[in-house]
Amino acid sequence: MKLSAERIQEAVQRPAWQEYRIGMKGLPTETKLRKLNWWLRFGVCPVNDRQIQVQNYLNALSRGGAIWPPNREQSLSDQIATTIIKE
């Protein structure tokens, strides 16, 4: 499903997510992935927003060269679990 830029921005600008995301700054990529998995399951935002937030963060890690691109055919939990961190 293709989301509009406005819908993505709505999800990623939620204050609870921004606080959580900023808290991951400087952490090892492996730790970030564990924290993304936790947020996906237990975060305080609505589930649809959490899915958008986590996918957006995975995409950013990939664009930044920290991980190989996630396999979008997998569920988000599986994407996180099978992520390959670049050395």
C-alpha positions as CSV (number, residue, x, y, z in Angstrom):
1,M,0.0,0.0,0.0
2,K,1.3,3.4,-1.0
3,L,1.0,6.1,1.7
4,S,1.0,9.8,1.1
5,A,3.8,11.9,2.3
6,E,1.3,13.7,4.5
7,R,0.3,10.4,6.2
8,I,3.9,9.4,6.8
9,Q,4.7,12.8,8.3
10,E,1.6,12.6,10.5
11,A,2.9,9.3,11.9
12,V,6.5,10.2,12.3
13,Q,5.9,13.6,13.9
14,R,4.0,12.1,16.9
15,P,5.7,13.4,20.0
16,A,6.0,10.0,21.7
17,W,7.8,8.6,18.6
18,Q,10.1,11.6,18.3
19,E,11.2,11.2,21.9
20,Y,11.8,7.4,21.4
21,R,13.6,8.0,18.1
22,I,15.8,10.7,19.5
23,G,16.7,8.3,22.4
24,M,18.1,5.9,19.9
25,K,20.6,8.4,18.6
26,G,24.2,7.1,19.0
27,L,23.2,3.6,19.8
28,P,24.7,0.6,17.9
29,T,22.5,-0.5,15.0
30,E,21.8,-3.9,16.6
31,T,20.4,-2.1,19.7
32,K,18.3,0.2,17.5
33,L,16.8,-2.9,15.8
34,R,15.9,-4.4,19.1
35,K,14.3,-1.1,20.2
36,L,12.4,-0.8,16.9
37,N,11.0,-4.3,17.5
38,W,9.9,-3.3,21.0
39,W,8.3,-0.1,19.8
40,L,6.4,-2.0,17.0
41,R,4.9,-4.3,19.7
42,F,4.5,-2.1,22.7
43,G,4.8,1.6,21.6
44,V,2.2,4.1,22.8
45,C,1.1,5.3,19.3
46,P,-1.7,3.6,17.4
47,V,-0.5,0.4,15.7
48,N,-0.8,1.8,12.1
49,D,1.4,4.7,13.1
50,R,3.9,2.4,14.7
51,Q,4.2,0.4,11.5
52,I,4.8,3.6,9.5
53,Q,7.3,4.8,12.0
54,V,9.3,1.6,12.1
55,Q,9.3,1.2,8.3
56,N,10.4,4.8,7.9
57,Y,13.2,4.3,10.4
58,L,14.4,1.1,8.7
59,N,14.3,2.9,5.3
60,A,16.4,5.7,6.8
61,L,19.0,3.2,8.3
62,S,19.2,1.6,4.8
63,R,19.6,5.0,3.0
64,G,22.3,5.9,5.6
65,G,24.2,2.8,4.8
66,A,23.8,1.1,8.2
67,I,21.8,-1.8,6.9
68,W,21.0,-3.6,3.7
69,P,17.6,-2.7,2.3
70,P,14.8,-4.5,4.1
71,N,12.7,-7.1,2.3
72,R,9.3,-5.4,2.0
73,E,7.6,-8.7,1.2
74,Q,8.2,-9.7,4.9
75,S,6.2,-8.5,7.9
76,L,7.9,-5.7,9.8
77,S,8.9,-8.0,12.6
78,D,10.5,-10.4,10.1
79,Q,12.2,-7.4,8.4
80,I,13.8,-6.4,11.7
81,A,14.7,-10.0,12.6
82,T,16.4,-10.6,9.2
83,T,18.1,-7.3,8.8
84,I,21.7,-7.5,7.7
85,I,23.9,-4.8,9.4
86,K,26.6,-3.5,7.1
87,E,30.1,-3.6,8.6
